[in-house]
């Protein structure tokens, strides 16, 4: 069933507010311990891997088959490679919903930004989602045949980001390799169960 435009805008608004949840831990601590930050990167990476599969790749395969999704994944990964090269040596952090809020807040907190400001910036990072909800909704209706490519594109971008940035960051300490892996799996399983229950 296709969501209405109103439902799309409401969902986008809730998504933006959920970004703030990722910044909440920084309200209760002045400096987030590096060990917990690495576990946060791992859990966020697991959430994003799960979301990539269950929200993007799987629906794309059902809607358009393997080739469009594979092309989309490749193009999304290429975009992230080019973007990463362009952003190299620039202090910028961004990503997706609660894990997005955490990913935005982590570098801000590391630079000494206060807890509530971390929450505010985490929420602000999601504002484009609400702005883009209307054209995205219209685009889905108008360009239904290319939707599998778009699903693959988004999944490719997320997968490359997780594998090139989040997982390596979570494993920066050799002593935390196992705990980071467990946190990543926990994030993946949480998102998988969430998708199944609420789909």
Secondary structure per residue as TSV (DSSP state, phi and psi in degrees):
chain	resnum	aa	ss	phi	psi
A	1	X	-	360.0	133.2
A	2	X	-	-84.4	132.4
A	3	X	-	-69.5	151.9
A	4	X	-	-79.0	166.9
A	5	X	H	-61.5	-41.0
A	6	X	H	-61.9	-44.2
A	7	X	H	-62.6	-36.8
A	8	X	H	-64.5	-44.6
A	9	X	H	-65.7	-41.7
A	10	X	H	-62.7	-45.0
A	11	X	H	-62.5	-40.7
A	12	X	H	-64.4	-38.9
A	13	X	H	-66.2	-42.4
A	14	X	H	-63.3	-39.2
A	15	X	H	-59.9	-44.1
A	16	X	H	-61.6	-45.3
A	17	X	H	-64.6	-33.3
A	18	X	H	-67.2	-22.7
A	19	X	H	-56.2	-37.7
A	20	X	H	-62.4	-27.6
A	21	X	H	-62.6	-32.9
A	22	X	H	-67.0	-24.3
A	23	X	H	-91.3	-10.8
A	24	X	G	-58.5	-37.5
A	25	X	G	-55.8	-26.6
A	26	X	G	-80.4	-8.9
A	27	X	G	-72.7	-31.2
A	28	X	S	-98.8	-0.2
A	29	X	-	-145.5	138.1
A	30	X	S	-72.0	-41.9
A	31	X	S	-131.5	115.8
A	32	X	-	-71.3	125.2
A	33	X	-	-58.9	139.6
A	34	X	H	-58.4	-37.0
A	35	X	H	-63.1	-43.8
A	36	X	H	-69.1	-36.2
A	37	X	H	-61.3	-41.4
A	38	X	H	-65.1	-38.9
A	39	X	H	-64.5	-36.6
A	40	X	H	-62.8	-42.8
A	41	X	H	-60.5	-43.4
A	42	X	H	-65.0	-47.1
A	43	X	H	-62.7	-41.8
A	44	X	H	-62.8	-40.9
A	45	X	H	-61.8	-42.2
A	46	X	H	-62.6	-43.3
A	47	X	H	-58.2	-44.7
A	48	X	H	-70.4	-36.1
A	49	X	H	-61.9	-44.6
A	50	X	H	-64.3	-44.9
A	51	X	H	-62.6	-37.7
A	52	X	I	-59.5	-43.6
A	53	X	I	-74.5	-54.8
A	54	X	I	-76.6	-29.6
A	55	X	I	-97.6	-20.4
A	56	X	I	-122.8	-60.8
A	57	X	I	-65.3	-50.8
A	58	X	H	-60.3	-49.8
A	59	X	H	-62.4	-35.8
A	60	X	H	-63.9	-41.9
A	61	X	H	-63.7	-41.5
A	62	X	H	-66.4	-34.6
A	63	X	H	-83.8	-37.4
A	64	X	H	-135.6	-5.5
A	65	X	-	91.5	-178.1
A	66	X	H	-68.4	-47.4
A	67	X	H	-60.5	-52.1
A	68	X	H	-59.5	-40.0
A	69	X	H	-67.5	-42.4
A	70	X	H	-63.4	-40.7
A	71	X	H	-63.5	-44.3
A	72	X	H	-61.5	-44.0
A	73	X	H	-60.0	-43.6
A	74	X	H	-62.2	-46.2
A	75	X	H	-65.7	-39.2
A	76	X	H	-63.7	-41.1
A	77	X	H	-65.9	-40.9
A	78	X	H	-61.4	-43.3
A	79	X	H	-58.5	-43.1
A	80	X	H	-67.4	-36.0
A	81	X	H	-63.4	-47.5
A	82	X	H	-62.7	-43.8
A	83	X	H	-63.1	-42.5
A	84	X	H	-62.5	-40.1
A	85	X	H	-64.2	-40.1
A	86	X	H	-69.4	-37.1
A	87	X	H	-85.4	-2.3
A	88	X	T	-55.0	132.8
A	89	X	T	69.0	15.9
A	90	X	-	-111.2	139.6
A	91	X	-	-86.1	84.6
A	92	X	-	-134.4	135.5
A	93	X	-	-133.5	130.7
A	94	X	-	-158.7	153.6
A	95	X	-	-167.1	-115.3
A	96	X	S	-147.0	116.4
A	97	X	H	52.2	-132.2
A	98	X	H	-60.3	-47.8
A	99	X	H	-63.2	-29.9
A	100	X	H	-64.8	-45.3
A	101	X	H	-59.3	-41.2
A	102	X	H	-64.4	-43.1
A	103	X	H	-67.1	-31.3
A	104	X	H	-74.2	-42.6
A	105	X	H	-73.0	-33.0
A	106	X	H	-55.9	-54.5
A	107	X	H	-67.8	-31.6
A	108	X	H	-64.1	-45.5
A	109	X	H	-63.2	-37.7
A	110	X	H	-63.0	-25.9
A	111	X	T	-91.5	4.1
A	112	X	T	94.2	11.5
A	113	X	-	-72.4	139.5
A	114	X	-	-67.6	161.4
A	115	X	H	-56.4	-52.4
A	116	X	H	-68.0	-30.6
A	117	X	H	-69.0	-34.1
A	118	X	H	-61.5	-43.8
A	119	X	H	-61.2	-46.1
A	120	X	H	-60.1	-45.8
A	121	X	H	-67.6	-34.4
A	122	X	H	-63.0	-44.1
A	123	X	H	-65.0	-45.8
A	124	X	H	-59.3	-33.2
A	125	X	T	-63.8	-21.3
A	126	X	T	-95.3	-5.6
A	127	X	H	-54.6	-38.9
A	128	X	H	-56.8	-24.9
A	129	X	H	-64.4	-39.2
A	130	X	H	-69.7	-43.7
A	131	X	H	-60.7	-39.0
A	132	X	H	-83.1	-7.5
A	133	X	H	-61.0	-43.5
A	134	X	H	-66.8	-54.6
A	135	X	H	-62.1	-32.4
A	136	X	H	-66.0	-41.9
A	137	X	H	-60.8	-47.3
A	138	X	H	-64.8	-37.1
A	139	X	H	-66.0	-39.0
A	140	X	H	-61.1	-41.8
A	141	X	H	-68.2	-45.3
A	142	X	H	-74.0	-34.1
A	143	X	T	-116.2	38.9
A	144	X	G	-49.0	-39.6
A	145	X	G	-63.0	-26.2
A	146	X	G	-96.8	4.7
A	147	X	H	-56.4	-42.5
A	148	X	H	-59.4	-36.3
A	149	X	H	-64.1	-42.4
A	150	X	H	-65.6	-41.2
A	151	X	H	-58.8	-47.3
A	152	X	H	-62.8	-39.5
A	153	X	H	-59.7	-49.1
A	154	X	H	-63.9	-41.2
A	155	X	H	-64.7	-42.6
A	156	X	H	-60.9	-42.4
A	157	X	H	-63.5	-44.7
A	158	X	H	-66.3	-42.9
A	159	X	H	-62.0	-44.7
A	160	X	H	-64.7	-40.2
A	161	X	H	-61.2	-44.5
A	162	X	I	-63.2	-45.7
A	163	X	I	-75.5	-30.4
A	164	X	I	-92.3	-25.8
A	165	X	I	-118.0	-54.1
A	166	X	I	-73.5	-47.4
A	167	X	H	-65.1	-47.4
A	168	X	H	-59.0	-38.3
A	169	X	H	-64.4	-38.6
A	170	X	H	-70.9	-22.1
A	171	X	T	-106.7	20.3
A	172	X	S	-62.8	-26.7
A	173	X	S	-103.5	120.3
A	174	X	G	-59.0	-32.2
A	175	X	G	-70.8	-13.4
A	176	X	G	-106.7	10.6
A	177	X	H	-57.8	-46.2
A	178	X	H	-69.0	-45.8
A	179	X	H	-65.0	-34.9
A	180	X	H	-66.2	-40.3
A	181	X	H	-63.2	-42.0
A	182	X	H	-64.2	-42.0
A	183	X	H	-63.0	-39.9
A	184	X	H	-63.6	-44.9
A	185	X	H	-63.6	-38.8
A	186	X	H	-62.4	-44.8
A	187	X	H	-60.9	-42.8
A	188	X	H	-61.9	-48.5
A	189	X	H	-65.6	-39.0
A	190	X	H	-59.4	-48.3
A	191	X	H	-65.6	-37.8
A	192	X	H	-62.0	-48.9
A	193	X	H	-63.1	-42.6
A	194	X	H	-57.9	-44.0
A	195	X	H	-64.8	-42.4
A	196	X	H	-67.8	-41.8
A	197	X	H	-67.2	-41.3
A	198	X	H	-100.3	8.2
A	199	X	-	-89.0	360.0
